[in-house]
Amino acid sequence: MDKVDILCDKDRILMNDFSRLSLNRMSRHTTLLGSLPFFSSYQETNVKKEVDKDRLIIREAAGAFEAGRPVCDLDLEDIFEKTKEVDKVFLNKLLIAPFTLSVRYSDFADVRIQRIWLISKTVYALLAHWPEGASFIDAVRTAYPEKKFKDVLAEILHLYNEETRMLSKSIRHLGPLRSIVSTYTDALYQAMEDVREDITASAVQRIFGDTTVYA
């Protein structure tokens, strides 16, 4: 597995764990709402959407790094436009007949671009400190002090939480589902924010908690 694949895999594991813990935290809400077709589809596809989007961002940043372009030259608007294609797949999978869904991107464009920028800077920092033969943990420990890496992870997740809430609220043409969706997404956002500290602490502990290096 090459370095970019490792970064994408680490992100996938983190996001799946984050989603699972967040949904467990709001179990009383999922009991009420999770049985509805809309929320069942939402839970199944939202985290996959985020993993797919992160993979796109990671690969775009890694490609620019390998081409020798400085991170400040990244075209964040172009990457943002590409992430919209991931959203289209996400919305199509929700399949809420007879509603036709659309998204008001102006509601959360700034938050998404901030997250693209932070992920991209992290990819650059790790690849710049990742010699051949070294592990992912080697790269993280070389690129970041423990507290800084924890702060970076926490901010990436916070921006994800903000975008998830804003994206849900910006979906148009929901009709009578609007108030139910709002209740669900507010509860999900609070659960995600509550879990964020735990998941970042756990991830950092696995990396910085001992002197043994694992791949």
N, C-alpha and C positions, 0 to 999 in steps of 0.2 A: 504494500500500500504506500503510495507516494504522500508527500507532505500535505498536499491540498486535500486528498482523500481523507487523510487523518483529521484535518481540521473540520471537514464536513461531517465526519463520523462523530467527532467529539461534540459538535454543535447539535447533531441529531439526538444523541444520548441525553445531553443537558435539557433540550427542549421537551423531549418526551417525558423525562423525569419531572420537569417543572409542571407540565400539563397534568400529569397523574396526581401529583401532590396538591395542586391547586383544586382539581375537581374533588379530591377527597376532602379538602377543607370546606368546600361548599356543598357537602353531600345532602344537606336538608333541602337545598334548592334544586339539586339535580333529581331528587326523589319526586318533587312536584312537577318539574319542567322537563326533565331529561327523557321522559317517555314519549313526549311529543315528537313527531317526525322531524320537525325543523331543528330542534335542539340535539336530537340524536345525530343528524347529519352535520350540524355545526361542530359538535364535539369531535367527531371523527375526522373532519376535514380541516379544521382551523389550525391544528398543530402541524399537520402535513404541509399545509400552505406556508406556514412560517419556516419550516425546515427547507422546503423547496426554494423559498425566497432567500434565505440565508445562504444556501448553496450557491445560488446565482451570484450573490454579493461577494462571497468568498472567492469564487472562481474569477470574477471580474477583477478583484483586487490583486489576486495572485498572478493573473496574466499580466497586469500592468507592472507589478513588481519584477517579474521575470524579464519583461521588456526593458527594464531600466528606467521606467518613468517614475518620478517622485510622486508620493501620495497626494501632494497638493495639486497635481495635474489631473487627478481623476475627474472624469465627467460625471458628477453625482446626479445631475438631471437625466443623463442618458441611462444610468443604472436604474433610477427611479422609474423611468418610462418602461424599462424591461420588466420591472417587478409588477407592473399592472397586468401583464399577461398571466402571471401566477394568480392574481386576484380573480381574473376572468374564469379560470379553471375552478377556483374555489366557489365562486357564486353559482356557476353552472351545476356544481354538484349538490347545492342546497335543494334545488328542485322543489320550490314551494308553489305548486299550482294553486290558484291561477295567477299568481303574482309575477310580474316582470321586475327583476331587481336591477338597480344601478347604484353606483357609488359616487359620492360627491368628494373628489380627491382634495379639493381645497381645504376640507376640514382637517386633514391630518398630514398633508404633504410635508410640512416643516418637520414634524416629528419623525416621519419615515426617513427623510434625508439626513437628519441628525443621526439616526441609527445606522444608516448606510455608511456614513462618515466614520462613526466610531468602530464599527466592525472592520471597515477597510483599514483604518489605522492600526487596529489590533493584528490583522493579518500581516501587514507590513512589518510591524515590530517583531512578531514571532518568526517570520521567514528570515528577517535580517539577523536573527540570533539563533539560527537553526542549522548548524553545519551538518554535512553528510555524516551519517552514522549515529547522530545524536537522536534522542527521543523527544517526543512532544513535551514531556515534563522538563527535560533539559532546557528546551527552548523557552518555556514559560519562566523557569527560574532564572535564566540568564537575562531575559528581556524585561522582567518586572520584579520589583520588590513585592512581598506578599500582600501588603495592604493596598498597593496600587492595583494589582491584578484583581483583588476582590472588589475594589471600587469600580473598575472597568466592567466586570461581569454584572455587578448590581445595576449599573447605569444602562447597560445593553438590555437587561431584562425589564427595567423600569420603562424604557422607551417602547419596548414590545408591549407592555401592559397598557401604556397610554394609547398606542396605536390600535390595539385590539378594541379598546373601549370606543375610540373615535371612529374606527372603521364600522363597528356595529351600529353606532348611532347615525352614521352617514349613509347607511343603506336606505335607499328610497323605495317607495311604492309597497310598503309592508302592510298598509291598510290596518285592519283590526289587530294584527300581530304586533304593532308598534309598541304598545305599553308592556306586553309580555316580554318582548325582546329587550326592552330597556331595563326591566327588573332583573332579567337573567344576566345581562352584560354588566350591570352595576355590581351584582353579587360576585360574578366571576372576577371582575377587576379587583375587588377588595380581597378576595381569596388569593389572587396572584401577588398582590402587594404584600400580603401577610407571609406568603411562602418565600418570597424573594430572598430575604435575609438567610433563611435556613438553607436554601439550595446553593447560594453563593458560598456560605460558610463551609458546607459539605464539599463542594468542588475544590475550594482552596485547601482544605484539610488534606484531600487526597493528593494534592500536588506538593504542598509545602510541609505536610505534617511529619515527614520523616526524611532521612537522608538517602533512602533507597530509591533508585530511579527505575521507573517502569516505562515501557513503550507506550 
